[in-house]
Amino acid sequence: MTYSRRIVPILLSGVALLAACDDGANDPTPDPDMTVTPEPEPEPEPDMLDPDMNVMDAEPDAVIDAEPDMIPDMMPDMIPDMIPDANPLVMPGPMCVEDEDCEADWRRCLGEQCRVDLRPDTFVVDAIRVIEPAGSAELIETFVGDAVDDNLLNLLIEPGGYDDMNQFLWYIGNGGFRNNEYDYLGQYPVQNFYGFWRDTEEDGLHWTPDDQVAFLLNVPTGQVEDGEGNTVNCISQIVTTVNLTLTPDRNEQGDAVLRASLSGSLLHTDAERVQFPLGNGATLALTDLLSPEDLNIDTDGDGENDAYPFAFDADASSILFIGEPPNEDGSNRDPNPDFMNPAECNQ
């Protein structure tokens, strides 16, 4: 915040001037036997501001030469109260009895207060736009888009409700699709993401964590033949950190949709492990989809680029979800489920 003028108090000291006659001929000669009690020195008048003086009329030099400790240090105490939060939280309210009492969009009546809540809708990602890595964006978007269209990749996004800290929980995990119905695939993690609803002029109503969050991925790392001659997929876990934003919206039919933004980075060593199954035992390495120019992040500061950036925008539509609702403790939305690869994957 910039102040156009600071008013600095200028204190003027009144000085008492004592006049004395210096006529030696009239000075009486003191009597040696006479005790003379000296008159007390007059006490100086206290510093005071001349009531007839306008502070703004003070000489400029008086302001410039003022001692530093005379200038009140107001800024640190004033800044927190005078600068608005650039990304304010959406707080509960107003009071309500039923959902119809909540006029604002996306609100439901929870605990007698209107709160943002997209339940009972659950969503699946049905469109992806790849922004990063820039050199490979078109190829990756085509590859992932085909997997989404063929229901080989079904990323479910499920609202989970509030905790005691006013954080809203989302569950995100891989799902299975059959007969136009969706449920989670049990061997894959269901991520638990906590964050806050915020509302700004620029972005409108949106949900985001306070900081980057860990994202656990169970990724295919190849195929092997088990002891019975069956081709099975091998799975490995990769952990990365991401920025995540979810924004509620409506499509042309008025149905609820989510707009999602996800960004972060992936280590080259992790990317080398990812092998997408293509059928008949064939696989496609993730690094085959990435351009060398995309390896442009140095995560450990050693001067060598070792990671790829990624940034995706996605649309997610409301679906028919047939899975069990989340337990109170979230135990049926496990972010780290027990999963054991076939022994042949470790050979």
C-alpha angles and dihedrals in degrees: 000000000000121000114210092203137011118206107218117192112235112205116206120202118218111224120206112219117207117206119203132184113239099196104134094188092065096046108112116228108247118246108239090217094051120095112223119201109205116230112247117257110256111253113242116253114254119262109271140169115249103247090213094054120093110219090218089060092062116123112268090235089059090061095043093048095046114127113259093239089058091066110084112236097224102151103081093052095043102046098072092052098041103044112072121226107267092211107029123193121243105242127203118271174168106031117257145173100204139007092265089065090067108084099179117091120264093017129132131181107257120169090349091302130101109244137169108261129154095191135155090033119094120192139208125204107247103164132037132189116194116213100165139067083046098195092054101030098110095047095046092046090054093047096047092040091056090050090051093047092050092048091243089121116041112168108190122205114195127181112231107184135238134318127208092273094060090255117145117222127218127189117211123181147133115283140198124231129211133151091355090303129115137207136161121273103239098216093059126076121258104214119222112214122185122194146127137270112240133182124205136163092242100045104019119208112353142149125231139153119248091248143358114311133209115256118199117205128191101204132182112253101180144300132272137180114249127216092275095053096257122138109236133181122243117219131202132183122239123186122200135157122246144182110232132189127177122192124186117225142153130244126224090278092054094250120143116261135171127228109207131192121192127178139163139104138282124212116240090231090057093045090054090060096056113098117173114212113236098180133263089056094299120131138187120219117226089225088061087066094049126084118225089238089063091068092088108128125094104201099176100039096239093128094255121106108235107164143055122228118231132191126169136179115202141181120217125194129207112261143185103266115193099180124112115275114256116277119243090255094040091240092143091054097064115183091195110032122183108261127167123194118223110270090247090067090068096051 
